Amino acid sequence: MKQVLLILCLFPFFTFAQNAQRPRCADQPVYRQFDFWVGEWDVFATNGQQAGTSKVERLLDSCVLLENWQSAGGSSGKSFNAYNGAKAKWQQYWVDNSGGVTEYLNGRFENGSMIMQTEKIPLPNQSFRIMRMTFTPLSKDKVRQHGESSTDGGQSWKTDFDLEYRRKQ
């Protein structure tokens, strides 16, 4: 019984020591790859019309980026973006006010851009779709977000949206 009590009393100290040894996300370069998207943005479509606004912020000791999106048409959504060290992939979980949910589980930082891609999403006609978003910094005050989809396993891609994030002054 004394041994059990001793273990229970020491457990919080072992847990603290174990957590204290983990490197902080803010200190690891892989967790900083998407920092170019952090900020407050006015977002425009390729036709020059404002598509919405966005605020992207770091959370949980810089382990997560949270986007708060508000479209010009009144819809809204949030995305949670994080590097999954166990899978060595960036991932995004998008939710919106119409009940939409999209999981981009296959993300990577490549050639200066963040590329987020879904698994195969089943469609009603027995086929499937893959969605991909590419975030490319155009300058310190502009980011392009290009959304595409493929119904042939990634052989060809169709543009779904093409947005330019302009940092609010």
N, C-alpha and C positions, 0 to 999 in steps of 0.2 A: 504494500500500500504506500509506504514511504517513497518507493521508487517511482510510482505512478505520479504522486504529488510533485516530486522533484522534476520529473519530465514535463508535467503540465506547467509548472512555474517557470521553467527555462525555455519552453517552446517560443514565447514571444521574442526572446533575445536571439534565438537561433534564426527565426524568421527575419528579424530586423537586420541581423548581420548578413544573411543571404541576400536580401534586397539591397542592402547598402553596397554590395559588391557588383551589382548589375550596372553597366554603363548607362548613363542617361541618354535618351533619344536625341536631345539637343546637342550632345557631344559626338554623335555618330554621323558621318557624312551621308550615309544612305538615307537617313531620316530627313535630311535637309534638301534632297533633290527636287522637291516640289515647292520649295519656299518661294519661287518666283511668282506663284499664284496668290500668295498672301497679300491681302489688302482690300480696299473698298473700290468697287468698279462700277462704271456705267458700261453696259454691254450693247453692242450694235450688230445688226445683221449686215450682210454684204451689200444690201440696197441702201445702207445709210440710216435706216430707221432704228430707233432705240428698241431693243428687244427686252431689256430689263435692267435690273441692278443686282449686284452680288457683293457679299461681304465674305471674305475667306480669312479665317483666323486659326491660329495654332491653339491646341488644347492639350491637356494632360502631359505637361512638361515637354511639349513639342513632338509628342508621339502621334498626334492626330491633327489633320486639317479638317475644319468644318466649313462647308460652304452654306451660306444662307442666300437662296435665290428668290427673286421676286420678278416675275415677267411683267412686261408692259400691259399684257392682257388680263392680269389679275391672278394668275396661278402662281403657286409658290412651291418651293421644295428645299430639301437639304441633302447634302452629300457628306458622308463621313469617309475620309481618305486616310489610309494608314499603310505603312510598310509592314508586311507580315514576315518577320524574320524566319519563322519556321518553314515557310514556303519560298522564301527569297523572292517575293513578289509584292508589288504595290496592289492595293485593292480599294475599290470604292463601293459604298453602299448608298444608293440614291433612293429617296422617298419623296413623294409629293402630295399635295392636298387633294388629288383626285384618286388616291389609293394606289398610285403607281409605285412599283418597287423594281429597281434594276441593280443587279450585282455584277460589278466588273471585277472578276476574280483574277485576271491575268494581266497585271500591270507591270510595266518596266520603264526605266529611264534609258532612252537610247538617242544618241546624236543630239543631245540638248533638249529633247522633247519627252514629255511624260505620255505614255501610250497606255490606255486602259481598255481592256477587251473582255467581253462576256464569254461564258461558255456557250454552247449551242442552246438556243431558246426554242422550244417546240412551238410550231405554228399549227393552226387547226387542220391544215390540209396534209398532215403527215410529214411536212418538211420542217426545216428549222432555219433560224436566223442567228447570226453572230453580229454583235454591235461593237463598235470601236470608237473611242474618242482619243484625239491627239491634242495635247496642250503644248503649244510652242511659244516661248517668249520671243516677241518681236523686238522689244526693247525693255528697259526697266519699267516702263509705264504702259506697255501693251502686251497682251497675250492672245493668241489665236486658239480657239477651241473648235476643232473640226470633228463633227460626228458623222459616222458612216455605218452602213450595214451591208451584210453579205448574206445571200441565200444559197450560195454555191460552195460553202466551206472555206471561204476566204480567197477564192480564185479571182473574184471581181468585187468591187465595192461601189456603193451608191451613196452620195452625199445626202445626209438627212438634215444637217444644219451646219452653218459655218458662221461663227461668232467672233467678234473682236472685243476683248475686255480692255477698256481704257481706264487707267487709274484715276480716281477722283482727286481733284486738287485741293 
